[in-house]
Amino acid sequence: MTLFWMISAAMIVAALAILAPTLLRKHRASTDATERFNVEIAREHLAELIKQKDAGDLSDEEFVQAKHDLELALAQDLEGTATVPPKSSASGGRIALIIAALLIPLITVPTYLKIGSPNLIDIAGSTTGAAAGHGTSGEVPAIDELVEKLRSRMEANPDNAEGWFLLGRTYMRLQNYAEAAHAFEQVVRLLPDETAGLLSLADAITMRDGRRVGPRAMELLEKALQLDPNSVTAMWLLGNAAADNGDNAKAVDYWQRAYPLLDDEPAMQSELGQMISQAGGQPPVRTASLPPIMGGEGTAATPPASEGTVTDGASITVEVALAPAILDKASPGDTLFVLARAESGPPMPLAVARHQVSELPLTVTLTDAMAMMPAMKLSSFSRVKVSAKVSKSGQAGTQAGDLVASDVVVDSADPPQSVQLLIDRVVE
């Protein structure tokens, strides 16, 4: 506040300094110019009289009388231009300058205090300080803080289905299943025929009720399965409900239908196969048996002993969240990239994970197994830069309109790292 008033005072002084030369200047120039103008006119008239006399248009008596009248008129004109002494002009300028010096602050300061917002000066200063502190520390706001902001945003805009879906996902992450169910209820209200909303609501209700699939969840799951006959989630949960009710045959039927659809998810497929076996059924024979990619997410659940499970090397756990302020800039189907690059080195990513905005907030683990080349992996560089972005085009290259988080640099040589990234900026 003190700095503001000092700057204001300096601006007033500068304005007065600009006015002072004009107000204090002695105004003799205009008087002198008027005298010269009158004399010049008198000379022209006299020359005209002489010409008329020489041409015989004026007699000697007429010429003398006209000359006398001209001299009298010139004397009167010169007397009129000398009525105001120069000193009065200078003193008037000084008086005007003093009045301006008094009136400018007396008018502007009370006017600003009346209609301005001086309290915003301190608020802006504290906000700038807080922002600078945040930038220095590099800390991401806690999920609890983000979810409160998002909840307030949704209460102000209750017809935003995408916002309710993200809020529900966030509550599921926090294991607040009651609030998650409320958020997903709003999604189903706005989009009653969207499978994702139906399944998410059924899942939240099931978790809220102690993993028991009740009538409401059954209704949602059956509707989702009608809309999408290949919904693995719907068949999995309907099988759980049948098993809870003692109907193992019906449970096995649901699970066997879901089993072949998990060929690309061997870990989940293995878990489902065990559930089928425990219920007295037999897992279907896989239609395709391709060799797993070593070290990738597609590694078989029980690989040969000689291969082992690739868990050695560097790894970074990344928690990613979307800021509520740019919620309306993202769509659930937008592609989310989480990646790591060398802080100083080739721009090629050392590890990349690809997801969708609908999965936010999520936790991703980047490992050496995600390397695109054997020599370009996390453990090959001591310091790596971790980043996350939402790609509107689905391409890896950053384009205008993409949503990004501030990069975080970590030491990959240290024990497993944990990083938090908040996607809060739009690429211009």
N, C-alpha and C positions, 0 to 999 in steps of 0.2 A: 504493500500500500504506500509506504514512504517513497519508494522508487517511482511509483506512478505520479505522485504529486510533484516530485522533483522534475520529472520529464515534462509535466504540464506547465510548470512555472517557466521552464526553459523555452517552451514553445511560445508562451505569451511574450517573453522578453524578445525572442527572435522576431515576432510580428511587430512589436513596437520599434525595433531597430530598423525594420524595413520602412516604416512610416515616418520615422524621425527626419531623414534628410529632406523629404518633401515638405513636411510641416514647418521646418526651421529655415528653409531657403528664403532669402529676401527677394520680393517680387518687384524689382525695378525694371525688369526687361520689358514688361507689357506697357509701362508708362512711357519709357523712352521710345518704344516702337510707335505709340500713338502720336507723340510729338513729331517724329520724323514723317509720319504719314500725312499729318495736317500741313506741315511746311511744304511737302512735295506737291500736294494738291494746290496750295496757294501759288507756287511757282508756275504750275501749269496754267492756271487761270491768268496770271500776269503775262505769260508768253502769248496767250490767246488774245489778250487786250492789245498788246503791242502790234500783233499781226493785223488786227482790225483797224488800228489807228493808221498804220502804214498803208493799208489798202484804201483808206479814205472812208471807211465805214463809221469811224468815230472821230468827232472833232476833238480839239485839244481840251476843251472844257469837259466834255463827256469822258475822255480818257482819264483826266485827273480825278474826277468824281468816282469813277469805277475803281481806280487804283486805291483811293482813300477807303472806300467801302470794303475792298479786299483785305487791306491791312487791318481794319477794325475787326473783321470777322476772324482773321488769323489770331489776333491778340486774345479774343474771347475764347477761342478753342484751346490755345496754349494755357490759359489761366485755368480752364476746367480740368486739364490733365494733371495739374500740380496740386490738387486739393487734398490728396491722401499722402502723408509723409511715409517714406519707406520704413521707418522704425515701427509703425503700427502693424505692418504686415508681419514682421518677424516676431513681435510680441504675441500677435494672434496665433501664430503657428505654435509657439511654446505653450500657450494656454490649451490649444487643441490637443497637443501631445500629452499634457498632464491629465486632461479629461479622459483621453483614451486609455492611459495607463491605469486610471482608477476604475473606469466603467467595464473594461474587458474582464478582469477577474471577478468584479462584483456581479456581473451578469452570468458569466459562463459557469462559475463554480456552483452557485446555488441551483442553477438550471440543471446541471449534471446530477447533483445530489437529489434533486426532486424527481427527474424522469429517467436517470441513468440507473446502472446496477453496480455500484462500487463493491458490493459483496462478492461479485464474480471475480474480482481481481485476486482475492485470496484463494478462492476456490480454484481458479485456473492455475495459480502458483502451486498449490498443494497437489493438484492433479498431475501437473508436469513433473513435480518431484517424485510422485508415486510411480509415474510411468517410467521415469529414468531409473528408479530403483528396481523396478520389475525387469527392465531391459538389462541391468547390470547383473542381477542375480540369475536371470535365465530360468526362473521357476515358472511352471505352468500352474494356473489356478487349480485348486482341488476339485475333484469330480463333484463333491457335494455343493461347492459354490456354483459350478456350471449348471448343475441340475436345477438349482433354485432359480437361476436366471432364465433357464429354458422353461421352467414351470410357469413363471410369471409371464413370459412371452406367450405361452399357449393359452393362458387364461384371458389374455387380451385379444387373442386371435384364435378362437376355439374351432374354427373351420379349416385349420391347416392340418391335413391328414399326415403329411410328411413329418411335420414337427411333432405330432403326437406319437408317431412311430419311433422317431429318434428318442423321445422322452421315455417311451416304454422300454426301448433297448437299454437306455442308461439305467433305469430302475432295475432291470433284470441283472445288469452288471453289479449293481449295489446290493443285490439280493433282497430288494424291497418289492416283493412280488405283489403285494396288495396295490401299491401305487402303479406298478407296471400293468396290472390287470385293468385299472381305471384308464390308463393312457391308451391301451390297446382297444378298450371298449369304444373310445372315441374314434379310433381308426375304423373299426367295424361299422360304427354309426355312419361315418362319412363315405366309406367304401365297402359296402356290404358284400360285394362279390369278389373282393381281392383275397386270393389264397393266403398271401403273406400275413395279412392282418388277422384272418381267422385262425391260422396256425399259431401265431404269436400270442393271441388272446388265450387260446386253449392251453398253450404251454404255461403262461403266467398263472392261469387259474389252477392248473394242476400243481404247480410248485407252491402256490399259496395254500392249497389244501393238503399239504404234506405228501405230495407226489401221488395223490389219489385222483384218478380221472373220473370226475363226477358227471352228472347228466348234462350240465351246461357245456362242459368241455367235449363230451361225446357228440353233442349236437353240432358244435363248431367243426369238429374233425370230420364228421360225416359229410357236412356241406363242402368242406375243403376238398375231400376226396372226390366228390361229385364234379366239382369244378376242375380238378386236376387228378385224373386217375393214376398218375405216376408220382404222386406226392409221397416221398419216403417218410417224411415226418408224420403225416397223417396216418399212414399204415403202421408205423412203429408205435405211435401212441395209442392207436385203437387196439393194437395187439396187447399193449400193456394193460389197457382197461379190461380186455377179455380175460387176461391171465389173472388180474386182481379179482375178477368175479368167478374164478375157478373154471372158466371155459378155455382150457388149453388148446383144444382143437381149433377154435376160432382164432386164438392168438397165433398159433402156428401158421394158419392160413394167411393172416395179415403179414406176418414176418417173412414167410416164404415168397410172397409177392414182392416184398421190398428188397429182398436179398440180392437179386440180380442187378438191381438198379444202383448198387453200391460197388460195382466193379472198380470204379475210380477212387474209392475210399476204402482201401483194404483193412485199415484198422477198425473202422466202424462195421465193415462187413464181417470181420472176425468176431467182434462182440455180438453182433446179431446172430451169427451162426451158433455161438455158445448158448444164447437165449433159446434158440430153436431146439437145440439138443436137450437143454434142461427141461423144456416143455414136452419132451417125448417125440419131437419131430426130427427130420433129417434135412440139413441144409441142401438146397438145390446145387447141382453141379454147375460150376462157373462156365459160362459160354466162351469165355476167352481167358487164357492163362498166359499173359505176357510177362517176360522177365522184369522185375522191378528195377527202377532207376536207383542206382546205388546212392545212398545218402539222401535221397529226396523224400518228399512226403509220401510217395507211393511205395515205400519199402514194405515188403510183406511183413505180416504180423509175426511170423515165426521163420526167419531166414535161416539158411544153413549155418551150422556152428562155425565153419571156416570163415564165413563172411563177417559175422558179428554185426552189431548195430553201430552205425557211425554216430558217435556222440562226442568224440574228442574234438579239440580245436576251440577256436573262439566262438562266442555266442553273445548276442545282445538282445535283451528283452525290451520291447518297445510298446508302450501304452499310448494309444492314439485316441484323441477325442476331437469333436467338431465344436467350434465356438458357437453359442446361440446367436450371436450377432450376424453371422453369415449363413444361418440355417436356410434361408430362402434362396440361397445361391446354389444349393446342392440338391440333387435328386437321388432317391434310394438306389437307382440302377447305375449311377456314376461309378467309374472305376477308381479305386483307392490303391495307390502305390506306396509301399513302405520300403525304403532302400538305404543302403550304406555305401559310401564311396570313400576312397583314400583322401585324407585331408590335403596331402601334397602328393600328387601322382596322376595317373591316367584317369579320365572322367568315367571310364567304364564302371558300372556298379559292381561291388564285391558281393552283394547279396540283395535279392529283391523278393518281396512278398506282394501278391496281387489279391485284392479283395474288393468289396463293394461298400458304398456309403451305408447301405442298409444294415451292415454288420457293426457299425460304430455304436458306442465306443468298443474297442477291441484291444487285445494284447497279442502281439506278434513276436516270435523269436527268430532273429536273423542268425544264421550259423554258417560255418565254412561249407557245409553241404550244399548251400545255395549258390556257390560260386559258379560263374559262367565258364571260367577257365581255371585249371589247376593252380596256375601261378598267381591268379587274381582272386584271392580269398581274404577273409577278415584277418586271419592270423598272419598274413604276409605283410601287414602294415601296422605300425605301432599306434597310430592315431587315425581314426576314421570319423567321417561326418555322416550322421544319421538324419534322414529327412522323410517327410511324408507329404503327399499331395493328392488332391482329387482331380482327376483328369476328365474334363467334359467330353473330350474326343475319344477317350479310351486308349490314347497313344502315350508312350513313355515320355516323349518330348514335351516340355512345358510350353503352353500356349496361353494367350490372353484369355481370361475368363476362368482359368484353373484356380483351384484353392490350395494354398500351401501353408506349411508350418515353418517356423524358424528352425534352421539346422542346429543340431547339437553335436559337439565334437567329444568323443570319448577315447580312452586308451583301451584298445582291443586286447592288449597283452595282459591287462589286469584280470582278476576273477570276473565271472559273468556280470555284465553291466546291465543296469536298468535305466531306461530313458523314457521321459514323458514328452509327448509332442502334442501341441494344440494347433489344429488347423484354423487359422484366424485371419488370413489375408487373401485377397483376390488379386491375381496377376493382372496388371494393366496392359 
